[in-house]
Amino acid sequence: MEGKSRSRWNALKHGLLAKAVIIETGEGEERREDFEALLEALQEDLAREGALEHMLVEKTAVDYWRLRRLLALETGRIRSQVDTLETDERTRVR
């Protein structure tokens, strides 16, 4: 009985949302292992109990993952704009 009780959380433990949140091809490719490590660390730290807590832990991992991606994108865009402005400024000075 205990095995069945534990196994009912397998889908949540392995991340139902992970398949939709990880970019696995092309530019900006992410490592599934990194997301899974984040999810596992949160699961351990938050000592979740019950379906709702499992879902909230996964949602937290997904939200953090997306926020991290957004911050990297924002930084890259700002860096690109600064580089363009610096290039334009050097061109004008000549």
PyMOL CGO cylinders between C-alpha atoms (Angstrom):
from pymol import cmd
from pymol.cgo import CYLINDER

trace = [
    CYLINDER, 0.00, 0.00, 0.00, 2.82, 2.41, 0.85, 0.3, 1, 1, 1, 1, 1, 1,
    CYLINDER, 2.82, 2.41, 0.85, 4.39, 1.87, -2.59, 0.3, 1, 1, 1, 1, 1, 1,
    CYLINDER, 4.39, 1.87, -2.59, 1.14, 2.79, -4.33, 0.3, 1, 1, 1, 1, 1, 1,
    CYLINDER, 1.14, 2.79, -4.33, 0.80, 5.82, -2.10, 0.3, 1, 1, 1, 1, 1, 1,
    CYLINDER, 0.80, 5.82, -2.10, 4.28, 7.01, -3.04, 0.3, 1, 1, 1, 1, 1, 1,
    CYLINDER, 4.28, 7.01, -3.04, 4.02, 6.18, -6.74, 0.3, 1, 1, 1, 1, 1, 1,
    CYLINDER, 4.02, 6.18, -6.74, 0.92, 8.30, -7.23, 0.3, 1, 1, 1, 1, 1, 1,
    CYLINDER, 0.92, 8.30, -7.23, 3.20, 11.37, -7.06, 0.3, 1, 1, 1, 1, 1, 1,
    CYLINDER, 3.20, 11.37, -7.06, 5.63, 10.18, -9.77, 0.3, 1, 1, 1, 1, 1, 1,
    CYLINDER, 5.63, 10.18, -9.77, 4.12, 12.38, -12.49, 0.3, 1, 1, 1, 1, 1, 1,
    CYLINDER, 4.12, 12.38, -12.49, 4.41, 15.42, -10.26, 0.3, 1, 1, 1, 1, 1, 1,
    CYLINDER, 4.41, 15.42, -10.26, 7.90, 14.50, -9.09, 0.3, 1, 1, 1, 1, 1, 1,
    CYLINDER, 7.90, 14.50, -9.09, 9.16, 14.36, -12.65, 0.3, 1, 1, 1, 1, 1, 1,
    CYLINDER, 9.16, 14.36, -12.65, 7.53, 17.59, -13.73, 0.3, 1, 1, 1, 1, 1, 1,
    CYLINDER, 7.53, 17.59, -13.73, 4.34, 17.61, -15.77, 0.3, 1, 1, 1, 1, 1, 1,
    CYLINDER, 4.34, 17.61, -15.77, 5.05, 21.19, -16.83, 0.3, 1, 1, 1, 1, 1, 1,
    CYLINDER, 5.05, 21.19, -16.83, 8.73, 20.62, -17.57, 0.3, 1, 1, 1, 1, 1, 1,
    CYLINDER, 8.73, 20.62, -17.57, 8.03, 19.35, -21.07, 0.3, 1, 1, 1, 1, 1, 1,
    CYLINDER, 8.03, 19.35, -21.07, 6.37, 22.65, -21.97, 0.3, 1, 1, 1, 1, 1, 1,
    CYLINDER, 6.37, 22.65, -21.97, 8.81, 24.98, -20.24, 0.3, 1, 1, 1, 1, 1, 1,
    CYLINDER, 8.81, 24.98, -20.24, 12.24, 23.75, -21.40, 0.3, 1, 1, 1, 1, 1, 1,
    CYLINDER, 12.24, 23.75, -21.40, 13.64, 24.95, -24.73, 0.3, 1, 1, 1, 1, 1, 1,
    CYLINDER, 13.64, 24.95, -24.73, 15.47, 21.90, -26.04, 0.3, 1, 1, 1, 1, 1, 1,
    CYLINDER, 15.47, 21.90, -26.04, 16.51, 22.99, -29.53, 0.3, 1, 1, 1, 1, 1, 1,
    CYLINDER, 16.51, 22.99, -29.53, 17.90, 26.03, -31.31, 0.3, 1, 1, 1, 1, 1, 1,
    CYLINDER, 17.90, 26.03, -31.31, 19.27, 29.25, -29.91, 0.3, 1, 1, 1, 1, 1, 1,
    CYLINDER, 19.27, 29.25, -29.91, 18.64, 29.53, -26.20, 0.3, 1, 1, 1, 1, 1, 1,
    CYLINDER, 18.64, 29.53, -26.20, 18.62, 25.76, -25.75, 0.3, 1, 1, 1, 1, 1, 1,
    CYLINDER, 18.62, 25.76, -25.75, 18.25, 24.75, -22.11, 0.3, 1, 1, 1, 1, 1, 1,
    CYLINDER, 18.25, 24.75, -22.11, 19.31, 21.62, -20.28, 0.3, 1, 1, 1, 1, 1, 1,
    CYLINDER, 19.31, 21.62, -20.28, 16.47, 19.47, -18.93, 0.3, 1, 1, 1, 1, 1, 1,
    CYLINDER, 16.47, 19.47, -18.93, 18.87, 18.25, -16.23, 0.3, 1, 1, 1, 1, 1, 1,
    CYLINDER, 18.87, 18.25, -16.23, 19.21, 21.81, -14.90, 0.3, 1, 1, 1, 1, 1, 1,
    CYLINDER, 19.21, 21.81, -14.90, 15.45, 22.21, -14.59, 0.3, 1, 1, 1, 1, 1, 1,
    CYLINDER, 15.45, 22.21, -14.59, 15.10, 18.81, -12.97, 0.3, 1, 1, 1, 1, 1, 1,
    CYLINDER, 15.10, 18.81, -12.97, 17.84, 19.69, -10.46, 0.3, 1, 1, 1, 1, 1, 1,
    CYLINDER, 17.84, 19.69, -10.46, 16.00, 22.91, -9.60, 0.3, 1, 1, 1, 1, 1, 1,
    CYLINDER, 16.00, 22.91, -9.60, 12.70, 21.07, -9.19, 0.3, 1, 1, 1, 1, 1, 1,
    CYLINDER, 12.70, 21.07, -9.19, 14.31, 18.37, -7.04, 0.3, 1, 1, 1, 1, 1, 1,
    CYLINDER, 14.31, 18.37, -7.04, 16.00, 20.94, -4.80, 0.3, 1, 1, 1, 1, 1, 1,
    CYLINDER, 16.00, 20.94, -4.80, 12.71, 22.76, -4.27, 0.3, 1, 1, 1, 1, 1, 1,
    CYLINDER, 12.71, 22.76, -4.27, 10.92, 19.50, -3.55, 0.3, 1, 1, 1, 1, 1, 1,
    CYLINDER, 10.92, 19.50, -3.55, 13.48, 18.63, -0.89, 0.3, 1, 1, 1, 1, 1, 1,
    CYLINDER, 13.48, 18.63, -0.89, 13.61, 22.10, 0.66, 0.3, 1, 1, 1, 1, 1, 1,
    CYLINDER, 13.61, 22.10, 0.66, 9.85, 22.57, 0.87, 0.3, 1, 1, 1, 1, 1, 1,
    CYLINDER, 9.85, 22.57, 0.87, 9.04, 19.07, 2.21, 0.3, 1, 1, 1, 1, 1, 1,
    CYLINDER, 9.04, 19.07, 2.21, 5.76, 19.10, 0.30, 0.3, 1, 1, 1, 1, 1, 1,
    CYLINDER, 5.76, 19.10, 0.30, 2.85, 16.96, 1.31, 0.3, 1, 1, 1, 1, 1, 1,
    CYLINDER, 2.85, 16.96, 1.31, -0.22, 16.25, -0.80, 0.3, 1, 1, 1, 1, 1, 1,
    CYLINDER, -0.22, 16.25, -0.80, -1.14, 17.01, -4.40, 0.3, 1, 1, 1, 1, 1, 1,
    CYLINDER, -1.14, 17.01, -4.40, -1.61, 20.75, -3.96, 0.3, 1, 1, 1, 1, 1, 1,
    CYLINDER, -1.61, 20.75, -3.96, 1.81, 21.24, -2.43, 0.3, 1, 1, 1, 1, 1, 1,
    CYLINDER, 1.81, 21.24, -2.43, 3.41, 19.12, -5.17, 0.3, 1, 1, 1, 1, 1, 1,
    CYLINDER, 3.41, 19.12, -5.17, 1.74, 21.31, -7.80, 0.3, 1, 1, 1, 1, 1, 1,
    CYLINDER, 1.74, 21.31, -7.80, 2.77, 24.53, -6.07, 0.3, 1, 1, 1, 1, 1, 1,
    CYLINDER, 2.77, 24.53, -6.07, 6.39, 23.40, -5.88, 0.3, 1, 1, 1, 1, 1, 1,
    CYLINDER, 6.39, 23.40, -5.88, 6.38, 22.60, -9.60, 0.3, 1, 1, 1, 1, 1, 1,
    CYLINDER, 6.38, 22.60, -9.60, 4.71, 25.92, -10.41, 0.3, 1, 1, 1, 1, 1, 1,
    CYLINDER, 4.71, 25.92, -10.41, 7.37, 27.70, -8.36, 0.3, 1, 1, 1, 1, 1, 1,
    CYLINDER, 7.37, 27.70, -8.36, 10.12, 25.91, -10.31, 0.3, 1, 1, 1, 1, 1, 1,
    CYLINDER, 10.12, 25.91, -10.31, 8.49, 26.76, -13.66, 0.3, 1, 1, 1, 1, 1, 1,
    CYLINDER, 8.49, 26.76, -13.66, 7.95, 30.40, -12.69, 0.3, 1, 1, 1, 1, 1, 1,
    CYLINDER, 7.95, 30.40, -12.69, 11.55, 30.74, -11.52, 0.3, 1, 1, 1, 1, 1, 1,
    CYLINDER, 11.55, 30.74, -11.52, 12.83, 29.05, -14.70, 0.3, 1, 1, 1, 1, 1, 1,
    CYLINDER, 12.83, 29.05, -14.70, 10.85, 31.46, -16.90, 0.3, 1, 1, 1, 1, 1, 1,
    CYLINDER, 10.85, 31.46, -16.90, 11.88, 34.49, -14.85, 0.3, 1, 1, 1, 1, 1, 1,
    CYLINDER, 11.88, 34.49, -14.85, 15.54, 33.48, -15.15, 0.3, 1, 1, 1, 1, 1, 1,
    CYLINDER, 15.54, 33.48, -15.15, 15.11, 33.17, -18.92, 0.3, 1, 1, 1, 1, 1, 1,
    CYLINDER, 15.11, 33.17, -18.92, 13.36, 36.55, -19.13, 0.3, 1, 1, 1, 1, 1, 1,
    CYLINDER, 13.36, 36.55, -19.13, 16.12, 38.26, -17.16, 0.3, 1, 1, 1, 1, 1, 1,
    CYLINDER, 16.12, 38.26, -17.16, 18.77, 36.76, -19.45, 0.3, 1, 1, 1, 1, 1, 1,
    CYLINDER, 18.77, 36.76, -19.45, 16.83, 37.96, -22.50, 0.3, 1, 1, 1, 1, 1, 1,
    CYLINDER, 16.83, 37.96, -22.50, 16.40, 41.43, -21.03, 0.3, 1, 1, 1, 1, 1, 1,
    CYLINDER, 16.40, 41.43, -21.03, 20.12, 41.68, -20.23, 0.3, 1, 1, 1, 1, 1, 1,
    CYLINDER, 20.12, 41.68, -20.23, 21.03, 40.54, -23.74, 0.3, 1, 1, 1, 1, 1, 1,
    CYLINDER, 21.03, 40.54, -23.74, 18.69, 43.07, -25.36, 0.3, 1, 1, 1, 1, 1, 1,
    CYLINDER, 18.69, 43.07, -25.36, 20.00, 45.93, -23.25, 0.3, 1, 1, 1, 1, 1, 1,
    CYLINDER, 20.00, 45.93, -23.25, 23.61, 44.89, -23.95, 0.3, 1, 1, 1, 1, 1, 1,
    CYLINDER, 23.61, 44.89, -23.95, 22.83, 44.79, -27.68, 0.3, 1, 1, 1, 1, 1, 1,
    CYLINDER, 22.83, 44.79, -27.68, 21.30, 48.28, -27.60, 0.3, 1, 1, 1, 1, 1, 1,
    CYLINDER, 21.30, 48.28, -27.60, 24.26, 49.68, -25.66, 0.3, 1, 1, 1, 1, 1, 1,
    CYLINDER, 24.26, 49.68, -25.66, 26.68, 48.09, -28.15, 0.3, 1, 1, 1, 1, 1, 1,
    CYLINDER, 26.68, 48.09, -28.15, 24.73, 49.63, -31.04, 0.3, 1, 1, 1, 1, 1, 1,
    CYLINDER, 24.73, 49.63, -31.04, 24.76, 53.06, -29.39, 0.3, 1, 1, 1, 1, 1, 1,
    CYLINDER, 24.76, 53.06, -29.39, 28.50, 52.80, -28.72, 0.3, 1, 1, 1, 1, 1, 1,
    CYLINDER, 28.50, 52.80, -28.72, 29.15, 51.81, -32.34, 0.3, 1, 1, 1, 1, 1, 1,
    CYLINDER, 29.15, 51.81, -32.34, 26.99, 54.68, -33.61, 0.3, 1, 1, 1, 1, 1, 1,
    CYLINDER, 26.99, 54.68, -33.61, 28.78, 57.11, -31.31, 0.3, 1, 1, 1, 1, 1, 1,
    CYLINDER, 28.78, 57.11, -31.31, 32.22, 55.98, -32.51, 0.3, 1, 1, 1, 1, 1, 1,
    CYLINDER, 32.22, 55.98, -32.51, 31.08, 56.32, -36.12, 0.3, 1, 1, 1, 1, 1, 1,
    CYLINDER, 31.08, 56.32, -36.12, 29.83, 59.89, -35.52, 0.3, 1, 1, 1, 1, 1, 1,
    CYLINDER, 29.83, 59.89, -35.52, 33.02, 60.99, -33.76, 0.3, 1, 1, 1, 1, 1, 1,
    CYLINDER, 33.02, 60.99, -33.76, 35.20, 60.03, -36.74, 0.3, 1, 1, 1, 1, 1, 1,
]
cmd.load_cgo(trace, "trace")
